[in-house]
Structures are given as C-alpha cells and as structure tokens.
Amino acid sequence: MVPGAGPALLGHVAMVDRTVVGCALWFLNFSSWRGVHGIYLEDLYVQPAHRGRGLGRTLLARLAAVCAERGLARLEWAVLDWNAPSIAFYRSVGAVALDEWTTFRLDGEALAALAHGT
C-alpha cells in the first residue's frame, strides 16, 4: 500500500457503558495461493475485567462479517503457544492452528544489515 492511499491499519472497539474496553486491530493481507485478500488480525484485546462476556467473540464475528461483505478469503492471526486460554477461545469459534508454518522475524541489526547490503 502506498502511504497516503488509504489506511494501513483498521480497527474495531468493544465498548461497555461508553468506555472502550477492547479492540481488534487489523490490516489486509493477500493469499497468492487463493488470489484474493484476507484480514490479518494484528491484535485482539479485551481488558481482563471484561473478559468472558462475549466481547472478544463479538469482535471476531465483526471481522468475519467484514470478510463476508468484502469477499475476503480468510481471517488469520498469530497467538503465542503458551497462551492456553486464548488458544482454547480461538478453537471454540472454529479456528484451526496452522502448525506447519514457522514464523520468522527480521529486525534490529539484522534488518539494518540486510537493508544496507552488509
């Protein structure tokens, strides 16, 4: 996406009594396998005091609806492997773990070195 051409990050919030207590931050990604865009959920957060009330599920359902409305192929995200409560929640809505994928990250000195050809 070219800077200034549109938002690079989108989001939805969960509110209780006119106070934001949760959010879902996302952006569009693209599947070269399917030839269509999808949503990558960067962050899903609900304040601890408000968990267990369905707010996280409502936020995910809204993103699923955005996928359906826009003809997007998938909704995906990452979760830390030690976060058992979140993993159980995601499985409860029908999400499946993509265990065959390994996440890589390039940052810090390694990112700078590659960027500068060193």
C-alpha positions as CSV (number, residue, x, y, z in Angstrom):
1,M,0.0,0.0,0.0
2,V,1.3,3.4,-0.9
3,P,1.4,5.8,2.1
4,G,-1.5,8.2,1.9
5,A,-3.5,5.9,-0.4
6,G,-5.7,4.7,2.5
7,P,-5.5,3.4,6.0
8,A,-2.8,0.9,6.6
9,L,-4.4,-0.2,9.9
10,L,-8.0,-0.6,10.7
11,G,-9.8,-1.4,13.9
12,H,-12.9,-2.0,15.8
13,V,-13.6,-1.3,19.5
14,A,-15.7,-3.0,22.2
15,M,-17.4,-0.6,24.5
16,V,-19.1,-1.0,27.8
17,D,-21.0,2.0,29.3
18,R,-19.5,4.2,26.6
19,T,-15.9,3.2,27.6
20,V,-13.6,1.3,25.3
21,V,-12.7,-2.0,26.9
22,G,-11.4,-3.9,24.0
23,C,-10.1,-3.7,20.4
24,A,-9.3,-5.6,17.2
25,L,-6.6,-4.1,15.1
26,W,-6.2,-5.5,11.6
27,F,-5.0,-5.0,8.0
28,L,-5.5,-6.6,4.7
29,N,-3.1,-9.3,3.5
30,F,-3.1,-11.3,0.3
31,S,-3.1,-15.0,-0.4
32,S,-1.1,-15.8,-3.5
33,W,-2.5,-19.4,-3.2
34,R,-6.1,-18.2,-3.4
35,G,-5.6,-15.0,-5.4
36,V,-7.6,-12.9,-3.0
37,H,-7.2,-10.6,0.0
38,G,-7.9,-11.6,3.6
39,I,-7.7,-10.0,7.0
40,Y,-4.7,-10.3,9.3
41,L,-5.7,-9.7,12.9
42,E,-2.7,-8.0,14.5
43,D,-4.2,-7.5,18.0
44,L,-7.3,-8.7,19.7
45,Y,-7.5,-7.4,23.3
46,V,-10.2,-7.2,25.9
47,Q,-9.4,-5.8,29.3
48,P,-9.2,-8.6,31.9
49,A,-12.2,-7.3,33.9
50,H,-14.4,-7.6,30.8
51,R,-13.3,-11.0,29.6
52,G,-15.8,-13.9,29.5
53,R,-18.7,-11.6,28.4
54,G,-18.5,-12.4,24.7
55,L,-16.7,-9.2,23.6
56,G,-13.8,-11.0,22.0
57,R,-16.2,-13.2,20.1
58,T,-18.2,-10.2,19.0
59,L,-15.0,-8.5,17.7
60,L,-14.0,-11.7,15.8
61,A,-17.6,-12.1,14.5
62,R,-17.4,-8.5,13.2
63,L,-14.2,-9.2,11.3
64,A,-15.7,-12.4,9.9
65,A,-18.6,-10.3,8.7
66,V,-16.2,-7.8,7.0
67,C,-14.6,-10.8,5.2
68,A,-18.0,-12.0,4.1
69,E,-19.1,-8.4,3.0
70,R,-15.9,-7.8,1.0
71,G,-15.4,-11.3,-0.4
72,L,-12.2,-11.8,1.5
73,A,-10.9,-15.4,1.7
74,R,-9.8,-15.7,5.3
75,L,-9.2,-14.2,8.7
76,E,-5.9,-15.2,10.4
77,W,-3.7,-14.2,13.3
78,A,-0.9,-15.5,15.5
79,V,-1.0,-16.5,19.1
80,L,1.8,-17.3,21.5
81,D,2.0,-21.1,22.0
82,W,1.9,-20.7,25.8
83,N,-1.4,-18.7,25.8
84,A,-3.7,-21.6,26.5
85,P,-6.8,-19.6,27.4
86,S,-6.6,-17.7,24.0
87,I,-5.9,-20.9,22.1
88,A,-9.0,-22.5,23.7
89,F,-11.1,-19.5,22.9
90,Y,-10.0,-19.4,19.2
91,R,-10.7,-23.1,18.9
92,S,-14.1,-22.6,20.4
93,V,-15.1,-20.3,17.4
94,G,-13.8,-22.9,14.9
95,A,-10.3,-21.5,14.2
96,V,-7.6,-24.1,13.5
97,A,-3.9,-23.9,14.3
98,L,-1.5,-23.8,11.3
99,D,1.1,-26.0,12.9
100,E,3.0,-26.5,9.6
101,W,4.0,-22.8,9.4
102,T,7.0,-21.2,11.2
103,T,7.0,-17.5,11.8
104,F,10.2,-15.6,11.0
105,R,11.2,-12.1,12.0
106,L,13.9,-9.8,10.8
107,D,14.5,-6.8,13.0
108,G,17.2,-4.7,14.7
109,E,20.7,-5.1,13.5
110,A,19.9,-7.9,11.1
111,L,17.2,-5.8,9.4
112,A,19.5,-2.8,9.1
113,A,22.4,-5.0,7.8
114,L,20.2,-6.6,5.1
115,A,18.7,-3.2,4.2
116,H,22.2,-1.8,3.7
117,G,23.6,-4.8,1.9
118,T,26.0,-5.8,4.6
